[in-house]
Amino acid sequence: MVGVAYDCLANPLGAVRSTFEKAIASGSDPASFDGRDWGAVDLFRNFLYDDGGLSQVPILNSASIRWVQPNTLVRFRGMIQDMLGNEFYVGAYKDGSVWRTNKFTDVPQFPVDSTPDMRLWERRMLYCTPVPGQNSWAESSNAVMYASMESGTQQKEKRPRVDAEATDNMDYDVSDNGIEGSPSTKKLKENGHSTQQSITEGTSSGMIMAPDVNSGSLPCLIKIYDCLESDLKLNEVFEFVGVFTFDSEFKEDKDESDDFTNGFSEDVLVHLPPNKVPRLHCFIHRKLAVHDFLPCSPTNEPKPNLVKEIREALLRHLTAVLGNDGIAANFMLLHLLSMVYSRAGTVAVGKLSLNLTCLSRESAPVFGTQLGLALKNLLPFTQCISLTVDYLNTASLAPRKDYETSRLITGALQLAEGSHVIFDETRLEAGILNSVGVENARLLKTLIELQKVEYDFKFYKLDMPADIQMLVLSEGKSNILPADVVLPFHPSSVASAEVTTEALEAWRWYLATLRSLPHSIDSELQKVIENDLVAARQEDRTLGTQDFSRLLTMGRLMSMSFGETSLSLEHWQMVKELERLRRERLK
């Protein structure tokens, strides 16, 4: 039996070239390869999934980039923050009489001459960032160290520094560029830039040349091949597996840019220099859900009694965090399980935002901080925003299109699906909102009511669907953020809530898994619910369709919290009692 002929991990480009040469030798026409794979992607898919190679592939982040070698296989987990459009590149060309490929690379291995035999192919470019608000526990610890990480070798060579000001400006806005603009704007790039030698020399000598990046957040330029546009959407979270390329010697030289941009004045290497933003030429990508960020998950589905035990333990924890307020803890549990699972017109079905009132400037720092820390330990993506008049008047909440650089400038509300945000209104004082403040207040109201964020494209506005859990802390009922559930907060004690690692892992799995359970209501219980809602309306004429919709959502979440996929009479009764207790407090 012949052994594996390719080193997919350390020499992925060698595997690409070998499969290409094999395909050409079998009589395939290079012109037919644009838009389809000749066997390279299948090779990597088998290595990653069938042979268990995925666990060996290092995750590219601000820590690992210090030792990961260029032209090796890596994976990057991040949110699509901007879609930079498409570019043409020299996909196949003749080196004498031999066909070669430049797919999955920035520069060709051999000189490219402009000949009739040159084949131009197309690829998409995405600017991705780590998921906003991602907590440290959700970052995979599955890192692979290569033998080339010898500290002695690293210390022999000093990494050249780049301009300090440019380094300081390395943040989400680093992708200010005009390379492609809209997806319909195509740029031609021959990739003849003569930096391959420096990359090859750095790799062969074992010298690690890491880019100067912001230590807290590493963006990545993802180049996508042979993929439908509908497969990738803005704000979605993906894991990309591909070839990591990086050129530490790159210097922006506009006088020489035309040598490799084929006459175009703006090029990706100028606006997204490789010594600032690493590239990943993607073989395989997959969309990630919240549960994919759990460090470990049960291999088997827990039994109902185990789910009930986890639920009871989590409820006790939330009760302790919330100052022994059991009603608030029950609503918090439902809130943390909520998600938008469908849309009916403008209605986002499944959301359950929560507004805890009766918090003061004195109590909010105590319980707000304690609650914020607890949620950071439970959920993968969390943020806390303190709403003040000054913040509303100055903050950039909605993403906006900058047509001078042809990029999307991110905003505070450009978040991944499943994110949780605490809005603290306890420091909001009387004041005058300027035009920015009024617009920001409107954006927040639209988000909490419709789960949509309005993106500003200057000439028009575009509503982007969102799925963000929103918790509001305020003294009285919030006017800026009208939540689905308004509950006066009545703590009776302040206690520390220490938990074990095993308990946290169980609760994280519980929240990530149960929130996506399917759900139904049988016909008999539907009649019971209808009668109960009619009786409730007769008793209180102020109840409307939104109240009924909220109660049905609470019923769904209540049954899901027990691991059930259909609503039972017992759980419906629990929802009615919880609602009765809430309305008693409101009086």
Secondary structure, 3 states (H helix, E strand, C coil): CCCCCCCCCCCHHHHHHHHHHHHHHCCCCHHHHCCCCCCHHHHHHHHHHHCCHHHHCCECCCCHHHCCCCCEEEEEEEEEEEEEEEEEEEEEEEECCEEEECCCCCCCCCCCCCCCCCEEEEEEEEEEECCCCECHHHCCCCCCCCCCCCHHHHHHCCCCCCCHHHHHCCCHHHHCCCCCCCCCCEEEECCCCCCHHHHHHHHHCCCCCCCCCCCCCCCEEEEECCCCHHHCCCCCEEEEEEEEECCCCCCCCCCCCHHHHCCCCCCHHHHCCCCCCCEEEEEEEEECCHHHHCCCCCCCCCCHHHHHHHHHHHHHHHHHHCCCCHHHHHHHHHHHHCCCCEEECCEEECCCCEEEECCCCCHHHHHHHHHHHHHHHHCCEEEEEECCHHHHHHCCCCCEEECCCCEEECCCCCCCCCCEEEEECCCCCCCCCCHHHHHHHHHHHHHHHHCEEEEECCCCEEEEECCCEEEEECCCCCCCCCCCEEEECCCCCCCCCCCCHHHHHHHHHHHHHHCCCCCECCHHHHHHHHHHHHHHHHHCCCCCHHHHHHHHHHHHHHHHHCCCCECCHHHHHHHHHHHHHHHHHHC
